[in-house]
Amino acid sequence: MNKSETIGKLAKAIALAQLEVENAIKDTKNEFFKSSYADLAAVLNVIRPVFSKHNIAIVQLPSFAAPIASVETMLIHESGEFISNVCSSPVGKQDAQGIGSAITYLRRYSLAAFCGIAQEDDDGNGSTKQVKEERREALTIANFETAKTFTKEQIKQTLNKYRMTPAQRTELTKLTV
């Protein structure tokens, strides 16, 4: 790892950014491996706005020296403080597609690690359900009372849209039967 002489201001800004940044959702399908992953755009989309808000620039510098692809990831604060690290991997297929794929892969994983985010599954496992539930707007008491007068279809939409207490969820669910 490389860093500026001091990193106190950068470290404080990263800590504040990490309080706000969310994990990237795995929403891209890999048909070959029958799996999902968060692509580079998904990772950048969750990191860039929050880190920019805290005056942290993200710079990634790719390089290739056969048969190794590398990416240097830098986080640079407005104060001039920075940290950087190089992540490298051998490239299986030595053509533009293979090198580009390796560099994109390195950028994605290096950036996620540097910024302290994970790439979450969207397959309905318990922890992801909890994260998705936490991201929803809370159902207010007034909206809960109103929802009890809705049609079954409207109640189902409310159940999907809002975060609510287990008791509220149970009561509304009973009204859909």
C-alpha positions as CSV (number, residue, x, y, z in Angstrom):
1,M,0.0,0.0,0.0
2,N,1.1,3.5,-0.8
3,K,0.0,6.6,1.1
4,S,0.6,10.2,1.6
5,E,2.7,11.4,4.6
6,T,-0.5,11.9,6.6
7,I,-3.9,10.4,6.0
8,G,-5.9,11.7,9.0
9,K,-8.3,13.9,7.0
10,L,-8.8,11.1,4.4
11,A,-9.4,8.5,7.1
12,K,-12.1,10.7,8.7
13,A,-13.8,11.3,5.3
14,I,-13.7,7.5,4.5
15,A,-15.2,6.7,7.9
16,L,-18.0,9.1,7.3
17,A,-18.6,7.8,3.8
18,Q,-18.6,4.2,5.0
19,L,-21.5,5.1,7.4
20,E,-23.6,6.1,4.4
21,V,-22.5,3.8,1.5
22,E,-24.6,0.7,0.9
23,N,-23.5,-2.7,-0.4
24,A,-23.8,-3.4,-4.1
25,I,-26.6,-5.7,-5.2
26,K,-25.7,-8.7,-7.4
27,D,-27.9,-7.9,-10.3
28,T,-25.9,-9.2,-13.3
29,K,-26.2,-12.8,-14.4
30,N,-23.2,-15.0,-15.3
31,E,-24.8,-17.6,-17.5
32,F,-21.6,-19.7,-17.7
33,F,-21.3,-20.1,-13.9
34,K,-25.1,-19.9,-13.3
35,S,-24.5,-17.1,-10.7
36,S,-25.1,-13.4,-10.2
37,Y,-22.7,-10.6,-9.4
38,A,-22.6,-6.9,-8.9
39,D,-20.9,-5.5,-12.0
40,L,-18.5,-2.6,-12.0
41,A,-21.3,-0.1,-12.7
42,A,-23.3,-1.3,-9.7
43,V,-20.2,-1.0,-7.4
44,L,-19.4,2.5,-8.8
45,N,-23.1,3.6,-8.5
46,V,-23.2,2.9,-4.8
47,I,-19.7,4.3,-4.0
48,R,-19.2,7.3,-6.2
49,P,-22.0,9.6,-5.0
50,V,-21.2,9.0,-1.3
51,F,-17.5,9.3,-1.6
52,S,-17.8,12.4,-3.7
53,K,-20.0,14.0,-1.1
54,H,-17.1,13.5,1.4
55,N,-14.6,15.0,-1.1
56,I,-12.9,11.7,-1.9
57,A,-12.0,11.0,-5.5
58,I,-11.6,7.5,-6.9
59,V,-8.9,6.9,-9.5
60,Q,-8.1,3.5,-11.0
61,L,-5.1,3.0,-13.3
62,P,-5.0,-0.2,-15.3
63,S,-1.9,-1.8,-16.7
64,F,-0.8,-5.0,-18.4
65,A,2.6,-6.7,-18.5
66,A,2.0,-10.1,-20.1
67,P,0.7,-12.3,-18.6
68,I,-0.4,-10.0,-15.6
69,A,-3.1,-7.4,-15.5
70,S,-3.0,-4.9,-12.7
71,V,-5.1,-2.0,-11.4
72,E,-3.9,0.6,-9.0
73,T,-6.8,2.0,-7.0
74,M,-6.4,5.4,-5.3
75,L,-8.6,7.2,-2.9
76,I,-7.6,10.9,-2.9
77,H,-9.0,13.4,-0.5
78,E,-9.5,17.2,-1.3
79,S,-6.6,17.8,1.3
80,G,-4.2,16.0,-1.1
81,E,-4.0,13.0,1.2
82,F,-4.2,9.6,-0.6
83,I,-4.0,5.9,-0.2
84,S,-3.4,3.5,-3.1
85,N,-2.8,-0.2,-3.7
86,V,-2.1,-2.4,-6.7
87,C,-4.2,-5.5,-7.3
88,S,-2.9,-8.0,-10.0
89,S,-4.0,-11.2,-11.6
90,P,-2.8,-13.5,-14.4
91,V,-4.8,-13.1,-17.6
92,G,-6.1,-16.4,-19.1
93,K,-6.8,-15.3,-22.6
94,Q,-4.2,-12.9,-23.9
95,D,-6.4,-10.8,-26.2
96,A,-8.2,-7.5,-25.8
97,Q,-11.3,-9.2,-24.4
98,G,-9.4,-11.3,-21.9
99,I,-7.3,-8.4,-20.7
100,G,-10.3,-6.1,-20.5
101,S,-12.3,-8.6,-18.5
102,A,-9.4,-9.1,-16.1
103,I,-9.0,-5.4,-15.6
104,T,-12.7,-4.9,-15.1
105,Y,-12.7,-7.7,-12.5
106,L,-9.7,-6.2,-10.7
107,R,-11.3,-2.7,-10.7
108,R,-14.5,-4.1,-9.2
109,Y,-13.0,-6.1,-6.4
110,S,-10.3,-3.7,-5.6
111,L,-12.7,-0.8,-5.4
112,A,-15.2,-2.7,-3.3
113,A,-12.5,-3.8,-0.9
114,F,-11.0,-0.3,-0.6
115,C,-14.3,1.2,0.2
116,G,-15.5,-1.5,2.6
117,I,-18.5,-2.7,0.7
118,A,-19.7,-6.2,0.0
119,Q,-21.5,-7.5,-3.1
120,E,-24.8,-8.7,-1.8
121,D,-26.9,-11.6,-3.3
122,D,-30.3,-10.7,-4.6
123,D,-31.5,-14.3,-4.3
124,G,-33.8,-13.9,-1.3
125,N,-31.5,-15.2,1.4
126,G,-32.2,-14.0,5.0
127,S,-29.5,-11.3,5.3
128,T,-30.4,-9.7,2.0
129,K,-34.1,-9.7,2.8
130,Q,-33.2,-7.9,6.0
131,V,-31.1,-5.3,4.2
132,K,-33.8,-4.8,1.6
133,E,-36.3,-4.4,4.4
134,E,-34.2,-1.8,6.1
135,R,-33.9,0.2,2.9
136,R,-37.7,0.6,2.6
137,E,-39.6,3.5,3.9
138,A,-41.2,2.8,7.3
139,L,-45.0,2.4,7.4
140,T,-46.4,5.1,9.7
141,I,-49.2,4.4,12.1
142,A,-51.5,6.6,10.0
143,N,-50.6,4.7,6.8
144,F,-51.0,1.4,8.6
145,E,-54.6,2.3,9.7
146,T,-55.4,3.4,6.2
147,A,-53.9,0.3,4.7
148,K,-56.3,-1.9,6.7
149,T,-59.1,-0.4,4.6
150,F,-57.4,-1.3,1.2
151,T,-58.3,-4.0,-1.3
152,K,-56.4,-7.2,-1.1
153,E,-54.2,-6.1,-4.0
154,Q,-53.5,-2.8,-2.5
155,I,-52.5,-4.4,0.8
156,K,-50.1,-6.8,-1.0
157,Q,-48.5,-3.7,-2.6
158,T,-48.2,-2.1,0.8
159,L,-46.6,-5.2,2.2
160,N,-44.0,-5.1,-0.6
161,K,-43.4,-1.3,-0.4
162,Y,-43.0,-0.5,3.3
163,R,-40.9,-1.6,6.2
164,M,-43.2,-2.5,9.2
165,T,-43.3,-4.2,12.5
166,P,-43.9,-7.9,12.6
167,A,-47.3,-7.3,14.2
168,Q,-48.3,-4.9,11.4
169,R,-47.1,-7.3,8.7
170,T,-49.1,-10.2,10.3
171,E,-52.3,-8.1,10.6
172,L,-52.1,-6.9,7.0
173,T,-51.2,-10.4,5.7
174,K,-54.3,-11.8,7.4
175,L,-56.4,-9.3,5.4
176,T,-55.1,-10.7,2.1
177,V,-56.4,-14.2,2.8
